[in-house]
Amino acid sequence: MELNIPLPPRRRRTGEARVTHHVRTTMARGFRPPESWEVPIRHILPDSPVDGTRRPEEAANALRGGAPPDIALVLPTCVSRLPAERQREVFRSLLSRVAEVLRDHPRTPVVLFIGMQWSSAHEEEEGIRRLRLFVRDARERLPDLRVCGLSLPGPGKPRTLNGAIAVAEVLGCSGVGWVDDDVVPEENCLSRLVRDFLAGGRRGAVGATKIPHVHEFAASKLLSRAKAIAAPAMNYPHGCCVLVATDVVAGGMPGRYISDDGYICFRLLDPRLPDPLAHLRLVPDARCHYYVAGPTGETRRRIRRLLLNHLVDLADWPLPVARHYFRHVLFGGMWPLTGFDSSRGRRHGAKKALIKWLYFAWFAGIGGELYLRGLTGRPLRRIEWAPYSEVRGPAPFSSTSREIR
């Protein structure tokens, strides 16, 4: 399977219209972050010294023993995300999903990484304390599971993922998966992802089907209604609950990309195939729950970050890939620029087109900013992280609680 790679900063115009080439290369110059997410990482292992190991090879050697692990699962979070007991509750719930993987796939050894980001010396100390507690919980609950904590400065989920990927590559894992701490996987969700990943030959990416829930905030209710009409880009695996072949993320995600699912999508999207998303598969019976949006101000910042991610991807990757994503994934149904969607009737198609045009106006405004930055040599140096600080994560899912509380 051929993987796409981003175009170099100084690219030649090969078969691309002059105007399109100029706009895309100028926009690409409008964003210049650090090249790498690499930061010092402490690997917290069972019975390890307080300081922990600092090199992926050392952590991999400590995790070896018995059959080599085939799947690496990562649970990324940060100290400030939740109070300690609430965070432990979320971790234990996710550990139940990992236990289902071990139960259903006994011939597929698993290694679990728990990523804990911090922003100060005090948080670092507290993060290591929590990691040791979580590692102990995992060892007591699942004695055969190999587990490793990752203590590192944040923000930026790719930092945690890259740290886990580095160790997983040394261990020879065929796949790396991760679950965000603000989604609730249903029972057997991770097990079904592993099932489909193995059945697909350990290639590409598989993702959970996302089930949205409306919060009490006005922005949540408005966006939920708009998404129900517009059918946003949800037809490929999203980074909140995904399992991907290790070769897709080998070497880690470059520092230029903060959207893990965007990076994976553009790596695997193939417009030459009858189904360009054939290597990006959603698993219908692997479901996870999440809340739509949050407070208005934070939602606005989050949408800006999302649009910047889209624009950087559309500027960076080969034109056939970018064109298909723009026309059929991001802005499908935005008639007359893209096709008209009459699958649910003409009235619904018109509403969808209107919402897509409103979204495109916001998209174009931010794209204009990125273009001017590239044209004037004043590039954006980072895309601000935009967490929902006032929104609690969904309650853990269990067999006795079928709804998010």
N, C-alpha and C positions, 0 to 999 in steps of 0.2 A: 504494500500500500504506500503510495507516494504522498509525502507530507508537504504542505505548503510552507514556505519560509518568507519572512518579511523582506521587502525590497531594501537594498542598501540606500543610505542617505543620498549618495550621489548616483542616481540611476539614469540609465539611458532611456530615451523614448523609443520603445520598440513596439510598433503597431498601435500605440495609444494616440488619440487625437491630441493635438498640441495644447488646446485649451484645458482638456482634462488633465493632461500631464502637468501642466503648469500649476493648476489649482491644487492637485494632490501633493506635489512635491513642496509647494509653498506651505500648505497646511502641515505637512510632516515636519518642516523646519520650525513651525510655530510651537512645537512641544519638545523640550530638551531636558528630560529628567536625568538623574544618575543612571548609568548603564546597567547597574546590577542591584539586586535586592540583598546582596550578601552582607551579613552582620555576624558578629561573634555569637555562637550558640553554645549553651551548656546542655549536655545530654544527661538527663537524670534517669539513672537506671536502678533497678532493685539492688539494694546493698552497696550502692556506689558511694564514694566519699562525697561530702557536701558540695565540693567544688564542681564535681561532674566532669565528664570528658568534653573536649572541645573540637575534636576532629571527627568527620563522618566515619572514617576507617576504624577509629577506636570504638565508636558506638556500634558499628556493624560487627566487629569482632566480639564484643560483649553480648550481642544478640544472637550470635550463632549457637548452634547446638541442635542436634536432631535434624529433621528434614529442613532444608532451607526454605524460608518463607516465600510464598508466591504472590500474596496480596498484602500491600501496605495500606492501612486505614489511618486517616489523620483526623483528629478532633481539634480544630483551631479555636482559640478563645484568647481573652486577655484578662488581666487582674481586675481592671475597672469595669468590666462588662456586667458582672453580677456580684452580689454578696457571696461570701465563701460558702455558706450552707446551700444557698440556691444554686450556685455553680456546681456544687457536689451532687445535688439532686439531678441536675441536667446530665452530668457526666454518668451517673449511675443508670439513668434511663437509656442513654446512648450505649452504655456497656451491655445492656440487655439485647440491643440490636446486634452488637458484635457477637454475643453469645449464640445468637441464632445462626450467624454465619458459620461458627465453629461446629454447631450441631448439624447443620444441613450439608456442609462441605468438609467432611473430616479429612479428605485427601488434599485439601488446599490450605496449607499452613498460612497463618496470618500473623503479621506484626502490627501492633497498635502504637501510634505516635500521638501524644497529647501536647499540643502547642500552647504555651502560655506567654503572651507578650506583656511587657511592662514599660513604664515611661519614667521611672525614677528609681533610686537606690532602695527606697522603702518598698516600692511595688515589686522590685526584683526579689527582695528577701521574702515577701509575702507570696509571690508567685512560685518560688522554689518550695516553700512550705506546702502550698496547695498541690504542686506536682507530686511531691513525695507522698502525700495523702492519697492522691488519685492512683498513683502507681501501686501503692499498697492495696487499695481497694480492688484494682484489676487483678493483682496477683492472688488475693484471697478468693475472689469470685471465680476467676478463670486461671487456675494454676498452670495450665499448658500454654497460655497466651504469652507471647513475648511482647513486652511493653517498654516504651521509652518516652520520657518527658523531654520537651524542648523548651528551654528558658531563653528568651531573646528579647531585645528591644523592639518596640513597635513604633508607629502603626504599619499596617500593610499585610494582609493575609498572605500574599505571595511569599513574604519572608519566611513564614512558618512552613508553607507548602514546599518551598525550595529546600529548606533545611531537612524536611522529611524525605523529599525526593533524592537528595544527595546520599542519604543512608540507604534508602531503598535500592538505588542503583548499585551500590557496593554489594548489597545482599543478593542482587539478581532477581528482584521482584518483577513479575510480568505486568502488574497493574498497581496503580496508586489511586485510592479513593478518599474522599473527605466529606464531612457533614458539618455544616455551620451550627453554631450554638443557638441560633434563633429560629430554627425549623424543628418540626417534630416528625421524625420518620415513624410511620405505622409499623406494627409488628411485621417482621419478615421483610421489611423494605430493603435493608442492606443485603440480606441473603438472596433476594430475587435479583438485585443488581449483579451480584457475583455469579448467580446462575446464568443470566443472559450474557455476561462478559465471557464466561468460560465457553458457552455454547457458540458465541461468535468468534471463537478462535483467539481470544485475548487480544483483539484489535479494536482500534477506534475508541469510542467513549459511549457509556450507557449512563442514563440519568433517571432520577425519580420523577414521576409525574407530580407536579405541584398543585396542591389544593389551596386556593386563597380563602382567607377569612377577613371579614371587615372589622376594623377597630372603631372605637368611638369617635375618633378624630374626623373632622369634616373632609380633610384631604384623603383619608382612607376611603370614605364612602364615595367621594367623587371619582377617585381613580378606579375604584372597583367597578363602578358603572361604566366608565369609559373603556376599561379593559374588556368587559363583557361584550361590548359592541365591536371594538377595534381589533380584537384578537392580536395582541402584541407578540413580539418575538419569543414565543414560548415553546416552539416545536423542535427544540434541540436541547440537549442536557445543559442544565444550569449548575453553576458552581456551588450551590447550597447543598447539593446531595448528588454526587457524581462519582463514577469509577472510570478511569482512563488508562489506556495502555501506557506503560512507562516510557516507551520510545517517543510518544507524543510530547512529553514534558521533560525529556532527557536534558540534563544540564541545567534544569530549572527555567522558570519564566523570566525573560529579560526585564530589567527594571523599567522599561518603557510601558509595560502593560500591567495595569492594576486590576483588570477584569479577567479573572481566571477562566470563566466560561467563554468570554469573547476570544481569548487567545486560543483555547481548545477548538472553538468553532471554526476560526479562520485557518487553523492548522489542518483541519480535517474536511472542510467543505470542498466538494469536487464538482464543479459545474459540468464536467464532461460526462458524468454518469446520468442515467435516466432519472435517478433520485439523487440529487446532489448532496442530500443529508444522509445518505446511506450509512456512513461511518459514524453518525451521531444519532443514537437511538434512545428514545424514551421508552421506559418499561411501564406498561399500563398498570400492572398489578403491584408495582413498587411505588408507594405513594408517600408524600410528605406534606405537612401542613405548615402554612406560614400566614402572617398578618400582612395585609396590603398597607404600605405607607405608614405615616405617623404624623406628628405635628407639622403644620403647614410650612414653617420656615425650614425645618430639617428636610422635609420632603422636597422642597424646591432645590436645596443644595444637593440632595441625592440625585435628582433628575439631571441637574447640570453635570454632575460627575458622570452619570450614565451616558449622556449625550457626548461628552468629551471622549469617553472611551470608544463610542461608536465612530466618532470622527477620526480619531487616531487610527483605528483599525482600517477604516475605509481609505485613509491616506497611505497606509503602510504596505498593504498586501497586494499581490498581483491583481491587475484590473479585472479579469474574469471572475475571480472570487469576490472582490469588492462589489462588482456590478450585480452579481446574483444576490448577495446579501442585501444590498440596497433595494432592489426591485421586488424580491420575492419573500424576504424575511422581515426586514425592518419596515418597509413602506409598501408592502403588498396591499392592493385594494385602494391605493391613493389615486383614483382616476382623476384626470386623464394621463398623469405622468406615468403611472403604472396601471395594471389591469383593473377592471371593475369587478368587484366580488358580488355576484348575484346569487350565491349559493343559498342564502337565506332570504331572498326576495330583494327587489329593487330598493325599497325603502330602507331596509337594513344596510344595503350596499352604499346608499347615499350617506347615511349616518356614519358609516365606517370611513368613507372617503373624507368627510368633513373633519372627523377627529384626527385622522392621519395628517391632513393639511395643517391643522392647528399644531400638532406635534412637530411637523416639518418646519413650521415658521420658527419655533423655538430652536430646533436643530440648525436651521440656516443662520440664525442670529449668532449662535455660539460658533458655528463654522466660520462666519465672517470674522469673528474675533481671532480665531486661530490663524486664519489666512493673513490678516493684518499684522499679527505678531511675527509670522514667518517673513512677510514682505519687509517689515521695518527692522528685523533683526532683534526683536525683543521677545524671545520665546517664553512660553509658560514653563516654569521649572518643575512644577509638581501639580498633581490633581489632588485637591484636598479630600482627605478621608471624611466620610459623612455618615456616621452611625446614628441610629435613632436612640438618643440618650434617654428619652422619657418613656420608651416603650419596653415593657417587660417581654421577654421571650415567651412563647407559648408554653403552657404547662406540659410536663412529660406525658407521653401517650402510654396507655396501658390497656390490657384486655378488659378492664372494668371501666374505662373512660374513653368513649369513642369520639368525643368532641373536644376541641380546644376550649379550655375554660378561660 
